[in-house]
Amino acid sequence: MTVFFRVLAAPVQDKAEALRAAVSSIAAGNDAPNCFEDDADSFARIPGAPFSYWVPLKIRQLFATDQRFEGSERVARTTNNIEDNFRFVRLAWEVPESDAWRPWAKGSTHRFYSDIDFVVAWDSRRRSYRAFLGSVHRPMERPASVDLFERPGITWPLRARDFSPSALPAGAIFSVRSFMLAASEADLPWLLGLSASRVVDYLYKVLLGRFEFPEFVVTAMQRLPLPPSLPLEAKSELAELAVRAWDAARTSQSEVETSSEFVLPPALRSRQPGLSTAEANVELDGVQQRIDEIAARLYGVALAQLAPSTEQHDDTDAALDDAADAAGDALEEALVATNAQEATISWAIGVAFGRFDVGLATGNTELPPRECDPFVRRAWRAPALTDGVRARDVLVDDEGHPADLVRQVERVFDDVAVARVEGLRPIVRNDFFPGHIQTYGRSGRRAPIYWQLATPSTSYSVWLYVHAFSKDTLFRVQNDYAAPKLAHEERRLESLASELRDGATAAQRKQLAAQEALVEELRAFLDEVKRVAPLWKPNLDDGVIINFAPLWRLVPQNKAWQKELKSTWDALADGKYDWAHLAMHLWPERVVPKCAKDRSLAIAHGLEDLFWIEGTDGKWTARKTPTRSVDELVRERTSPAVKSALKSLLEAPAAAGKSGGRRGGGRRKSAAAAEGGDA
């Protein structure tokens, strides 16, 4: 037998003294806290033989089995890193519904059900990410474990406080940080229930030898033991409970606007049948408790044996943890109360643009039938969405205008019998867009779908909805909104100046100055729209930020977002994103020749067969002579009007309406960028 002394809880400077005290106590025949006597040979029962002396022997013995999570018809795998998420990955709401994109599980800490917020570019013919060829150091035509892509399974994140498995439906793809357990359709439901238990979480952490935010690597899942016995009735109950938990977990997302389960915002959710978020969470807690009880019985352990952590916590620590939890709950409740109004405003803006169905709030629309199988292929389309046929691409912040966004939102409030929000215009004008950028962002990628183009003072804004606009949208902004607005305000300025010609009070002079400033801002705004409109050709497959980038001067009200757009525009002009449709549209003389040397770019732009040929050995090589000349391809993709507009845009002042520095060092470099050169 071996004696182990556990002094992890002692501060670093006190560990030696704590160890001496424990040894002295044992030598004197007394009990010592955190002292364990165990057979070191028993550690070998656990794969990897971690020093798990604090783990009860009965639990260690569970690992002495051939029945593991990976076994007959069960496979646990990971895949390789894409390495360029900016190119291949989008947030689900920034691209149109298309077979060219697949749901991409990036890792979620929610058990049973996790909303998949990302999609990945997919080429069904090649069975690979679209235009993916691996990396310089590891070239490959297809990603690792591609045979498991689009199969139903169980996925979980690499890093989390607790093991958090969730259902991965057919048609979805897992990532390098969100692993995959594939099994038969009959086994998946009970495996989901069992793996979500506290017992499996504990066994996983024992295998890893770490309890505080471990990395739940796939190799540990492969060695994770199943219970010694799994009666059919236990499997059936676990399967039923897992489906109930999955349904409750996804129901809790029905108030989240970015979720594929979104129905209505919190303030209106009760107008449709179904559990509220709070009720769904209560249901989830009850199911989790029953799953834990079944798993404990199957493994033959007591839940009390499952220490929550390898670290030692005394009662003071527990009290502090409880206090922190209570404070966190109170803060979360306060945030929910504060954000309820913001959520309702955001939803109403979506209704105004024709994105969301107001009938769900008025009772004129019924919810569609809900899918009851966690693992079948699904549409990933929120019940709240309309078909988009009547969606509007442009609204304005212009009081009295028929397309005034604030007035449209107020009409929505009236239609659903909700009290109007006091001070709504300044909220929409100054506060909504920054919050919208954050709400519609994940993991460092931000993809707002309502765009606020504004004057520096935000006295005038044009709002665009990305899933409704077209190549003509900016011409409409120019001709139908900004130009008439400028003409109207110029007439007001002329009238005001005429009235004050014979003298004016200080207040009148201030009013005149304000009107002059507004007119100047509107002129600068219109000038910038005129620069961008001729070259505007949106393609949402490029992603929101690349489409937004040419408009960076028109978001002076949000410096952080403007800086991000400007950086993206500069990188695009410098050739960093030549895979983008916008790069080919603006700089074909630069991008087409690259396709002859870079097969990935050729695939992205539909030029693979012109520049590349596949050999009998399956390897691709560049054609000695392209089937069409580079000059011919460049000519048919070059527009003099676009080139002229691009030159004007690149040479424009750094900030709309103000003089200042120019992109990349002035006219010489800007002109070179317009010509597709490096300067």
C-alpha positions in Angstrom: 0.0 0.0 0.0 1.1 3.6 -0.7 0.2 6.7 1.3 -0.7 9.8 -0.6 -0.9 13.3 0.9 -3.0 15.9 -0.9 -1.9 19.5 -0.3 -3.2 21.1 -3.5 -5.5 23.4 -1.6 -2.6 24.9 0.4 -1.0 28.1 -0.9 2.3 27.5 -2.7 4.3 29.0 0.1 2.6 26.8 2.7 2.6 23.4 0.8 5.9 22.2 2.4 4.6 23.0 5.9 1.2 21.4 5.2 3.0 18.2 4.0 5.3 18.1 7.1 2.2 18.5 9.4 0.4 15.7 7.6 3.4 13.3 7.8 3.9 14.1 11.5 0.3 13.4 12.2 0.4 10.0 10.6 3.7 9.1 12.3 2.1 9.9 15.6 -0.8 7.5 14.9 -3.4 10.3 14.3 -5.7 10.8 11.4 -4.5 13.4 8.8 -6.8 15.3 6.6 -6.4 14.7 2.9 -4.4 11.6 3.5 -5.1 8.6 1.2 -3.8 5.0 1.5 -4.2 3.0 -1.7 -2.7 0.3 -3.9 -0.7 2.1 -6.6 -1.0 -0.9 -8.9 -4.8 -0.3 -9.1 -4.2 2.9 -11.0 -3.3 0.8 -14.0 -7.0 -0.1 -14.4 -7.6 3.4 -15.8 -6.2 3.9 -19.4 -3.1 6.1 -19.1 -2.8 5.1 -15.4 -3.3 8.6 -13.9 -2.5 9.0 -10.1 -6.2 8.8 -9.2 -5.8 8.0 -5.5 -8.8 10.2 -4.6 -11.1 8.2 -6.9 -12.9 5.4 -5.1 -11.6 1.9 -6.0 -15.1 0.8 -7.2 -15.1 3.5 -9.8 -11.6 2.7 -10.9 -12.7 -0.9 -11.4 -15.3 0.3 -14.0 -12.5 0.8 -16.4 -11.6 -2.9 -16.4 -14.0 -3.6 -19.3 -14.0 -4.1 -23.0 -17.4 -2.4 -23.3 -16.5 1.2 -24.2 -18.2 4.1 -25.9 -16.2 3.3 -29.0 -16.9 -0.2 -30.1 -19.2 -2.2 -32.4 -21.0 0.3 -34.7 -19.8 3.2 -32.5 -17.0 5.5 -33.7 -15.6 8.6 -32.0 -13.5 10.9 -34.3 -12.2 14.4 -34.7 -11.3 16.2 -37.9 -8.5 18.6 -39.0 -8.4 22.4 -38.6 -9.7 24.4 -41.6 -7.0 27.0 -40.8 -8.9 29.8 -42.6 -12.3 30.2 -40.9 -12.7 33.8 -42.3 -12.8 32.3 -45.8 -14.7 29.0 -45.3 -17.0 29.7 -42.4 -20.0 32.1 -41.9 -22.5 32.8 -39.3 -25.8 31.1 -40.2 -27.8 34.3 -40.6 -25.3 36.1 -42.9 -25.7 33.8 -46.0 -28.9 32.8 -47.9 -30.3 29.4 -47.5 -28.4 27.3 -50.0 -27.1 23.8 -50.5 -23.7 25.5 -50.7 -23.5 25.8 -46.9 -23.7 23.1 -44.2 -24.4 23.6 -40.5 -21.0 23.5 -38.7 -20.8 22.5 -35.1 -18.1 24.6 -33.5 -18.5 23.6 -29.9 -21.3 24.5 -27.5 -21.4 24.0 -23.7 -25.2 23.3 -23.8 -26.2 19.7 -23.2 -28.7 17.7 -25.3 -29.5 20.5 -27.8 -27.1 23.2 -29.1 -28.0 25.7 -31.7 -25.6 25.6 -34.5 -24.7 29.2 -35.2 -22.1 28.6 -38.0 -22.2 27.2 -41.5 -19.3 26.0 -43.6 -18.8 26.3 -47.4 -19.5 22.8 -48.8 -18.9 21.2 -52.2 -21.1 18.2 -52.5 -19.4 17.0 -55.7 -15.9 17.0 -54.2 -17.1 16.0 -50.7 -15.0 18.7 -49.2 -15.1 22.3 -48.1 -15.6 24.5 -51.2 -12.2 25.2 -52.7 -10.4 23.6 -49.8 -7.0 22.0 -50.6 -5.6 21.8 -47.1 -2.5 23.9 -46.2 1.0 24.4 -47.6 2.3 22.1 -44.9 -0.5 19.5 -45.2 -2.1 19.5 -48.6 -5.3 17.4 -48.9 -8.4 17.2 -51.1 -10.8 16.3 -48.3 -10.8 16.9 -44.6 -10.1 14.1 -42.1 -13.1 12.0 -41.1 -15.1 13.2 -44.0 -16.9 9.9 -44.1 -18.7 10.9 -40.9 -19.7 14.3 -42.1 -23.5 14.8 -42.5 -24.1 11.6 -40.5 -26.2 11.9 -37.3 -24.3 11.6 -34.1 -23.4 13.1 -30.7 -21.0 16.1 -30.6 -19.3 17.9 -27.7 -16.9 20.8 -27.3 -13.2 20.4 -26.6 -13.1 22.7 -23.6 -15.9 23.1 -21.0 -16.5 23.0 -17.3 -18.5 19.8 -17.6 -18.8 17.3 -20.4 -21.6 18.7 -22.6 -22.8 16.3 -25.3 -25.6 17.3 -27.7 -27.4 15.9 -30.7 -25.8 16.5 -34.1 -28.5 16.0 -36.7 -28.0 14.5 -40.1 -26.7 17.0 -42.6 -24.4 18.8 -40.2 -20.6 18.8 -40.0 -18.4 18.8 -36.9 -15.2 20.9 -36.5 -11.8 20.3 -34.9 -13.2 21.7 -31.6 -16.5 19.9 -31.7 -16.0 16.1 -31.9 -18.3 13.4 -33.1 -19.6 10.0 -31.8 -21.3 8.2 -34.6 -23.6 5.2 -33.9 -26.7 3.4 -35.2 -29.9 5.4 -35.2 -31.3 3.0 -32.5 -28.4 3.7 -30.2 -27.9 7.4 -30.5 -30.8 8.5 -28.2 -29.8 6.4 -25.2 -26.1 7.2 -25.8 -27.0 10.9 -25.6 -28.9 10.4 -22.4 -26.1 8.3 -20.8 -23.3 10.5 -21.9 -25.0 13.6 -20.5 -25.1 12.1 -17.0 -22.9 13.2 -14.1 -21.4 9.7 -13.9 -20.0 9.9 -17.4 -18.8 13.4 -16.8 -16.9 12.2 -13.7 -15.5 9.1 -15.5 -14.3 11.3 -18.4 -12.5 13.7 -16.0 -10.9 10.7 -14.2 -9.5 9.5 -17.6 -8.2 13.0 -18.3 -6.8 13.4 -14.8 -8.2 16.9 -14.6 -11.5 18.2 -13.2 -11.3 22.0 -13.7 -12.2 22.9 -17.3 -10.4 19.9 -18.9 -10.0 19.3 -22.6 -12.5 16.5 -23.5 -10.3 15.0 -26.2 -11.7 12.3 -28.5 -9.2 9.7 -27.5 -10.6 9.7 -24.0 -14.1 9.2 -25.3 -12.9 6.2 -27.2 -11.7 4.6 -23.9 -14.7 5.6 -21.8 -16.4 2.6 -20.2 -20.0 1.7 -20.7 -22.0 0.3 -17.7 -21.4 -3.4 -16.9 -24.9 -4.1 -17.9 -27.4 -2.2 -20.1 -30.9 -3.7 -19.9 -33.2 -2.8 -22.8 -35.7 -1.0 -20.4 -32.8 1.2 -19.2 -31.8 2.1 -22.7 -35.5 2.9 -23.6 -35.9 5.2 -20.6 -32.6 6.9 -21.3 -33.6 7.4 -24.9 -37.0 8.8 -23.9 -35.4 11.2 -21.3 -32.8 12.3 -23.8 -35.4 13.3 -26.4 -37.4 15.1 -23.6 -34.3 17.0 -22.5 -33.4 17.9 -26.1 -36.9 19.2 -26.7 -36.8 21.3 -23.5 -33.3 22.6 -24.3 -34.3 23.8 -27.8 -37.5 25.3 -26.4 -35.4 27.4 -24.1 -33.9 29.0 -27.3 -37.3 30.1 -28.7 -36.8 33.6 -27.3 -33.3 34.1 -28.7 -33.5 36.0 -32.0 -30.4 34.5 -33.6 -31.6 30.9 -32.8 -33.0 28.6 -35.4 -35.7 28.0 -32.8 -36.7 31.7 -32.4 -40.5 32.3 -32.2 -41.0 35.6 -30.4 -39.1 37.8 -28.0 -39.5 37.2 -24.2 -42.2 39.9 -23.8 -44.4 38.2 -26.4 -43.5 34.5 -26.2 -46.6 33.6 -24.1 -48.8 34.5 -27.2 -47.8 31.1 -28.7 -48.2 27.7 -27.2 -45.3 25.9 -25.7 -43.1 26.2 -22.6 -41.5 29.5 -21.6 -37.7 29.6 -21.2 -38.1 29.3 -17.4 -40.5 26.4 -17.7 -38.2 24.6 -20.2 -35.3 25.0 -17.8 -37.3 23.5 -15.0 -38.2 20.5 -17.2 -34.6 20.2 -18.2 -33.4 20.1 -14.6 -35.9 17.4 -13.7 -34.9 15.2 -16.7 -31.2 15.6 -15.8 -31.8 14.4 -12.3 -33.6 11.3 -13.5 -30.8 10.6 -16.0 -28.2 10.9 -13.3 -30.1 8.4 -11.1 -30.3 5.8 -13.9 -26.7 6.2 -14.8 -25.6 5.8 -11.2 -27.6 2.6 -10.9 -26.2 1.2 -14.1 -22.6 1.9 -13.2 -23.2 0.7 -9.6 -22.0 3.9 -8.0 -23.5 6.5 -5.6 -23.9 10.0 -6.8 -22.4 11.1 -3.5 -19.1 9.4 -4.6 -18.7 11.7 -7.5 -16.5 14.5 -6.2 -17.2 17.7 -8.2 -13.5 18.5 -8.5 -10.0 17.2 -7.8 -9.4 20.4 -5.9 -10.2 20.5 -2.2 -12.8 23.1 -1.1 -13.7 23.8 2.5 -17.0 25.2 3.7 -15.8 28.8 3.3 -15.1 28.1 -0.4 -18.5 26.6 -0.8 -20.2 29.6 0.8 -18.3 31.9 -1.4 -19.3 29.8 -4.4 -22.9 30.0 -3.4 -22.7 33.8 -2.9 -21.1 34.2 -6.3 -23.8 32.0 -7.9 -26.5 34.1 -6.2 -24.9 37.3 -7.3 -24.6 36.0 -10.8 -28.2 34.9 -10.9 -29.3 38.4 -9.7 -27.2 40.1 -12.4 -28.5 37.8 -15.1 -32.1 38.5 -14.0 -31.4 42.2 -14.2 -29.8 41.9 -17.6 -32.8 39.9 -18.8 -35.2 42.6 -17.5 -33.1 45.3 -19.2 -32.7 43.4 -22.4 -36.4 42.5 -22.8 -37.2 45.9 -24.2 -34.1 45.8 -26.6 -35.2 42.3 -27.7 -38.8 43.6 -28.5 -37.4 46.6 -30.4 -35.1 44.3 -32.4 -37.9 41.9 -33.3 -40.1 44.9 -34.3 -37.4 46.1 -36.6 -37.3 42.7 -38.1 -41.0 42.8 -38.7 -40.7 46.3 -40.2 -38.2 44.9 -42.8 -40.4 41.9 -43.5 -38.1 39.4 -41.9 -40.3 38.2 -39.0 -43.9 37.2 -39.1 -46.0 39.6 -37.0 -48.8 37.0 -37.1 -47.2 34.9 -34.5 -47.7 37.8 -32.0 -51.2 38.7 -33.2 -52.5 35.1 -33.3 -53.0 35.1 -37.1 -50.2 32.6 -37.7 -49.8 29.2 -36.1 -46.5 27.6 -35.3 -45.5 24.9 -37.8 -45.3 21.3 -36.5 -42.2 20.6 -34.4 -39.7 17.9 -35.3 -39.5 15.4 -32.5 -36.3 13.5 -33.6 -33.0 15.1 -32.5 -31.0 13.3 -35.2 -32.9 13.8 -38.4 -31.9 16.3 -41.0 -33.5 19.7 -40.3 -34.1 23.0 -42.1 -32.4 25.2 -39.5 -35.0 27.8 -40.3 -36.6 29.8 -37.3 -40.4 29.6 -37.1 -40.4 33.4 -36.8 -39.1 33.9 -40.3 -41.3 34.9 -43.2 -40.7 33.7 -46.7 -38.9 37.0 -47.5 -41.0 37.7 -50.6 -42.2 41.1 -49.2 -39.0 42.0 -47.4 -37.8 45.6 -47.7 -34.2 46.5 -48.5 -34.3 50.1 -47.3 -35.8 52.1 -44.5 -34.7 55.5 -43.2 -34.4 57.4 -39.9 -36.3 60.4 -41.2 -39.3 61.6 -39.2 -42.3 62.2 -41.5 -41.0 60.0 -44.3 -43.3 57.1 -45.4 -40.3 54.7 -44.9 -39.3 56.1 -41.5 -38.0 53.1 -39.5 -39.1 54.5 -36.1 -42.7 55.0 -37.4 -42.7 51.5 -38.8 -41.6 50.0 -35.5 -44.3 52.0 -33.7 -46.9 50.6 -36.0 -45.7 47.1 -35.1 -46.1 47.9 -31.4 -49.7 49.1 -32.2 -50.5 46.0 -34.2 -49.5 43.7 -31.4 -51.0 45.8 -28.6 -47.7 46.6 -26.9 -47.0 50.0 -25.3 -44.8 52.2 -27.4 -41.3 52.8 -26.1 -40.6 56.3 -24.8 -37.6 57.9 -26.5 -37.7 55.3 -29.3 -36.0 57.5 -31.9 -32.8 58.2 -30.0 -32.7 54.5 -29.0 -32.9 53.4 -32.7 -30.6 56.2 -33.9 -27.8 55.9 -31.3 -28.1 52.6 -29.4 -29.6 49.9 -31.5 -26.8 49.3 -34.1 -23.9 48.8 -31.7 -26.0 46.3 -29.7 -27.1 44.6 -33.0 -23.5 44.1 -34.0 -22.8 42.3 -30.7 -26.0 40.3 -30.8 -25.3 39.0 -34.3 -21.7 38.0 -33.6 -20.0 34.9 -32.3 -16.4 33.9 -31.6 -14.9 37.1 -32.9 -17.0 37.1 -36.1 -19.6 39.8 -36.4 -22.4 39.8 -39.0 -25.1 42.4 -38.5 -28.0 41.9 -40.9 -29.5 45.4 -40.5 -26.9 48.1 -41.6 -27.1 51.7 -40.4 -25.4 54.0 -42.9 -25.4 57.4 -41.2 -24.1 61.0 -41.2 -21.4 61.7 -38.5 -24.0 63.2 -36.2 -26.6 60.4 -36.9 -29.1 63.2 -37.7 -29.9 61.1 -40.8 -29.6 57.4 -41.4 -30.4 54.9 -44.0 -31.0 51.3 -42.9 -30.4 48.3 -45.2 -31.6 44.7 -44.7 -29.0 42.3 -46.2 -31.3 39.6 -47.3 -33.4 42.0 -49.3 -30.9 44.2 -51.0 -29.6 43.9 -54.6 -27.1 45.5 -56.9 -29.6 48.3 -57.4 -30.1 49.1 -53.7 -27.5 51.8 -53.4 -28.9 53.5 -56.5 -32.2 53.5 -54.8 -30.6 55.0 -51.6 -29.0 57.6 -53.8 -32.0 58.5 -56.0 -35.1 57.8 -53.8 -33.8 58.7 -50.3 -30.5 60.6 -49.9 -30.9 63.0 -52.9 -34.5 64.0 -52.1 -33.6 64.4 -48.5 -30.6 66.7 -49.4 -32.8 68.8 -51.7 -35.4 69.2 -49.0 -32.9 70.3 -46.4 -31.2 72.7 -48.9 -34.6 74.3 -49.5 -35.1 74.6 -45.7 -31.6 76.2 -45.4 -32.3 78.7 -48.2 -35.7 79.6 -46.6 -34.1 79.9 -43.1 -31.3 82.1 -44.4 -33.7 84.3 -46.3 -35.8 84.8 -43.2 -32.8 85.8 -41.1 -31.3 88.1 -43.7 -32.4 91.3 -41.9 -31.0 90.2 -38.5 -31.2 87.3 -36.2 -31.1 86.4 -32.5 -28.5 84.1 -31.1 -30.9 81.2 -31.1 -31.8 81.8 -34.7 -28.1 82.0 -35.7 -27.6 78.7 -33.9 -30.5 77.1 -35.7 -29.0 78.3 -39.0 -25.6 76.9 -38.2 -27.2 73.5 -37.3 -29.1 73.5 -40.6 -25.9 74.3 -42.5 -24.1 71.5 -40.7 -26.9 69.1 -41.6 -26.8 70.0 -45.3 -23.0 69.6 -45.3 -23.3 66.1 -43.8 -26.0 65.1 -46.2 -23.9 66.3 -49.2 -20.9 64.2 -48.0 -23.2 61.2 -47.4 -24.7 61.5 -50.9 -21.3 61.9 -52.4 -20.1 58.7 -50.8 -23.2 56.7 -51.8 -22.6 57.9 -55.4 -19.0 56.6 -55.3 -20.0 53.1 -54.1 -23.2 52.6 -56.1 -21.6 52.0 -59.5 -19.4 49.2 -58.2 -21.9 47.8 -55.7 -22.5 44.1 -56.5 -23.3 42.3 -53.2 -22.8 38.6 -52.8 -23.5 37.3 -49.3 -21.4 34.2 -49.8 -18.5 36.5 -49.3 -19.8 37.2 -45.8 -21.3 40.3 -44.3 -18.1 42.2 -43.5 -16.6 42.0 -47.0 -19.9 43.2 -48.5 -20.1 46.0 -46.0 -16.4 47.0 -46.3 -16.7 49.4 -49.3 -19.2 51.4 -47.2 -16.8 51.9 -44.3 -16.9 55.7 -44.5 -20.7 55.6 -44.0 -20.5 54.3 -40.4 -18.8 57.2 -38.6 -21.2 56.7 -35.7 -19.5 53.5 -34.7 -15.7 53.9 -34.6 -14.9 50.3 -33.7 -17.0 48.8 -36.5 -15.8 51.4 -38.9 -12.2 50.5 -38.1 -13.0 46.8 -38.7 -14.6 47.5 -42.0 -11.7 49.8 -43.1 -9.2 47.1 -42.2 -11.2 44.6 -44.2 -11.4 46.9 -47.2 -7.6 47.6 -47.1 -6.9 43.9 -46.9 -9.3 43.3 -49.9 -7.6 46.0 -51.9 -4.2 44.5 -51.1 -5.2 41.1 -52.4 -5.6 39.2 -49.1 -9.1 38.0 -49.9 -8.8 37.3 -53.6 -11.1 34.2 -53.2 -14.0 36.7 -52.7 -16.5 37.4 -55.5 -16.0 41.1 -54.7 -12.3 40.8 -55.4 -12.9 39.3 -58.9 -15.5 42.0 -59.6 -13.2 44.9 -58.7 -9.8 43.5 -59.7 -10.1 40.8 -62.3 -6.7 41.7 -63.8 -5.2 40.6 -60.5 -7.3 37.7 -59.6 -7.6 35.8 -62.9 -3.8 35.3 -63.3 -3.7 34.1 -59.7 -6.2 31.4 -60.6 -3.7 29.9 -63.1 -1.2 29.4 -60.2 -3.6 28.7 -57.3 -6.1 25.9 -57.9 -8.1 26.9 -54.8 -8.7 30.3 -56.2 -9.6 28.8 -59.6 -12.2 26.6 -57.9 -13.6 29.6 -55.9 -14.1 31.5 -59.2 -15.3 28.6 -61.4 -12.1 28.6 -63.5 -10.7 25.2 -62.4 -11.2 23.4 -65.7 -9.8 26.3 -67.7 -6.4 26.3 -65.8 -6.1 22.9 -64.2 -6.3 19.2 -65.3 -6.7 16.1 -63.3 -4.3 13.2 -64.1 -5.1 9.5 -64.2 -3.5 9.3 -60.8 -6.0 11.7 -59.3 -3.5 14.5 -59.0 -4.1 18.0 -60.4 -1.6 20.0 -62.4 -1.7 23.3 -64.1 -2.4 23.2 -67.8 0.5 24.2 -70.0 -2.0 26.2 -72.1 -5.3 27.4 -70.5 -8.4 26.5 -72.6 -9.0 30.3 -72.7 -6.5 33.1 -72.5 -6.0 35.1 -69.3 -6.4 38.4 -71.3 -9.8 37.2 -72.7 -11.0 36.2 -69.2 -9.9 39.5 -67.7 -11.5 41.6 -70.5 -15.0 39.9 -70.1 -14.8 40.6 -66.3 -13.7 44.2 -66.5 -16.1 47.1 -66.5 -14.9 50.6 -67.3 -17.7 52.1 -65.1 -16.6 49.8 -62.2 -13.0 50.7 -62.6 -13.8 54.5 -62.7 -15.9 54.2 -59.5 -13.2 52.1 -57.8 -10.5 54.7 -58.6 -12.8 57.5 -57.2 -13.5 55.4 -54.0 -9.9 54.7 -53.3 -8.8 58.3 -53.8 -11.6 59.7 -51.7 -10.8 61.4 -48.3 -10.4 58.9 -45.4 -13.5 60.2 -43.7 -16.7 61.3 -45.5 -17.1 65.0 -45.4 -13.7 65.8 -44.0 -10.2 66.2 -45.4 -7.6 63.9 -44.2 -5.2 61.0 -45.0 -5.9 58.7 -47.8 -5.9 55.0 -47.9 -2.5 53.4 -48.1 -0.5 56.6 -48.7 -2.3 58.8 -51.2 -3.2 58.9 -54.8 -0.2 57.0 -56.2 -1.0 53.8 -54.1 -4.7 54.2 -54.5 -4.4 54.4 -58.3 -2.2 51.3 -58.2 -4.8 49.5 -56.1 -7.5 50.4 -58.6 -5.4 48.9 -61.4 -4.8 45.7 -59.4 -1.1 46.4 -58.8 0.9 46.3 -55.6 2.5 49.8 -55.8 
